[in-house]
Amino acid sequence: PGDTVQFTDLSNDAETWEWDFENDGTIDSYEQNPIHIYQDTGYYTVKLSITGSAIQDYGIRHDYIHVDNINDIEPISVRDPDFLMYPIPAKEVLNIRIGLKTTGIQLFDLSGKLVKNFCINPILQNSLIELSVTDIPSGVYLLKANSQINEITKKILITK
């Protein structure tokens, strides 16, 4: 397990992107808004180079990412026996089992914008819920599950 980071490009008029997540001279991604998993603890400098029809530029953020205690993270099923979610990362289907009767499930991006409201009938306690995520772009999201007495919010990773 590592630390997952969703990068967001805010440049204008860019047509190509070259992300170097460790600033080691190796291009790690050509996507506009990539996801990267840091496997080791430490401070990471990130470089983004962009090109467009009338621009060519780059930016470097020194010690921009800090990864700490990644080995201290336990699987979600151990931390919270009333909430099981797999596989992580999810590609097509996300399976959820909640110890309480589930009344609603929503998916939000990290800015808090609702991405998808999963239409489910109230589901009995400890039932397996299969959610299709084939229409969701790759990224890090917040999944909120509502029950009759509380709500649980967990961070998830969707990849294609």
C-alpha positions in Angstrom: 0.0 0.0 0.0 1.1 3.5 -0.7 -0.2 7.1 -0.6 -2.4 8.0 -3.5 -2.4 11.5 -4.9 -4.7 13.1 -7.5 -2.9 15.8 -9.4 -4.9 18.6 -11.1 -3.5 20.8 -13.9 -4.7 24.4 -13.7 -2.8 25.7 -16.8 -4.6 27.4 -19.7 -4.3 26.4 -23.3 -2.1 23.3 -22.6 -2.3 20.5 -25.2 0.3 18.1 -23.7 1.4 17.4 -20.2 4.6 15.7 -18.8 4.5 14.9 -15.1 7.6 13.9 -13.2 6.4 13.0 -9.7 9.8 12.5 -8.2 11.7 15.2 -10.2 14.2 12.5 -11.3 14.1 13.2 -15.0 11.7 10.4 -15.8 8.3 11.3 -17.2 5.7 9.4 -15.1 2.5 10.5 -16.8 1.3 12.2 -19.9 -2.3 12.7 -18.6 -3.8 16.1 -17.8 -5.0 15.1 -14.3 -3.1 11.9 -13.3 -3.2 9.8 -10.2 0.1 8.6 -8.7 0.8 6.2 -5.8 3.9 7.0 -3.7 5.2 3.7 -2.3 7.9 5.1 0.1 7.9 7.7 2.9 9.6 11.0 2.2 9.3 14.4 0.6 8.7 14.6 -3.1 9.4 17.4 -5.6 7.0 17.4 -8.5 7.6 18.9 -12.0 4.9 19.6 -14.7 5.9 20.5 -18.2 3.2 21.7 -20.6 3.1 22.6 -24.3 0.4 24.2 -26.4 0.0 26.0 -29.7 1.6 29.2 -28.4 3.1 28.1 -25.0 5.8 25.9 -23.5 6.3 26.1 -19.8 7.1 24.1 -16.7 6.7 24.4 -13.0 8.5 22.7 -10.1 7.1 22.4 -6.6 9.9 21.5 -4.2 9.1 19.1 -1.4 5.4 19.4 -2.5 4.3 15.9 -1.4 5.0 14.5 2.0 4.4 10.8 2.5 4.6 9.5 6.1 3.7 6.3 7.9 2.4 4.4 4.9 3.1 1.1 6.7 0.8 2.0 9.6 -2.3 1.9 7.4 -4.4 -1.1 7.9 -7.0 -2.5 5.5 -10.4 -0.9 5.8 -12.0 -4.2 6.9 -9.7 -4.4 9.9 -10.1 -0.7 10.9 -13.9 -0.8 10.5 -15.5 -4.2 10.8 -19.0 -2.7 10.0 -17.8 -1.4 6.6 -16.1 -3.5 3.9 -15.3 -2.1 0.5 -13.4 -3.9 -2.3 -11.6 -4.0 -4.7 -9.5 -0.9 -4.2 -8.7 0.5 -6.7 -12.1 -0.2 -8.3 -12.2 -0.5 -12.1 -15.7 -1.6 -13.0 -17.6 -2.6 -9.9 -17.2 -1.5 -6.3 -18.5 -4.0 -3.7 -19.7 -2.7 -0.3 -20.9 -4.5 2.8 -22.2 -2.3 5.6 -23.2 -3.6 9.0 -26.3 -1.4 9.1 -29.3 -1.0 6.9 -28.2 1.2 4.0 -30.5 3.9 2.8 -28.4 5.8 0.3 -24.9 6.0 -1.3 -23.4 9.0 -3.0 -20.0 9.6 -4.7 -18.3 13.0 -4.4 -15.1 14.4 -5.9 -12.5 15.8 -3.5 -13.9 19.3 -3.9 -17.3 18.0 -2.5 -19.2 18.0 -5.8 -21.7 15.2 -6.2 -20.5 12.9 -9.0 -23.1 10.1 -8.7 -26.1 9.3 -6.6 -26.4 5.5 -6.6 -30.1 4.6 -6.8 -30.7 1.8 -4.3 -33.6 0.6 -2.3 -33.1 0.4 1.4 -30.8 -2.6 1.8 -30.8 -5.0 4.7 -27.9 -5.0 7.2 -24.8 -6.9 6.1 -26.1 -7.2 2.5 -23.5 -7.0 -0.4 -24.0 -4.0 -2.6 -22.5 -4.0 -6.1 -22.0 -0.5 -7.5 -21.1 0.0 -11.2 -18.3 2.6 -11.6 -17.7 2.1 -15.3 -19.0 5.6 -16.1 -16.8 7.3 -13.4 -13.4 8.7 -14.6 -10.2 7.6 -12.9 -9.6 9.6 -9.7 -9.8 9.7 -5.9 -13.4 10.1 -4.6 -15.3 10.2 -1.4 -18.0 7.6 -1.0 -20.8 8.4 1.5 -23.1 5.6 2.7 -26.1 6.6 4.8 -27.8 4.2 7.2 -30.8 4.6 9.5 -28.6 5.9 12.3 -25.4 7.5 10.8 -23.3 8.0 7.7 -19.9 6.6 6.8 -17.6 8.5 4.4 -14.5 6.7 2.9 -11.9 7.7 0.3 -11.8 5.4 -2.7 -9.6 5.2 -5.9 -11.2 4.4 -9.3 -8.9 3.5 -12.1 -9.5 2.5 -15.8 
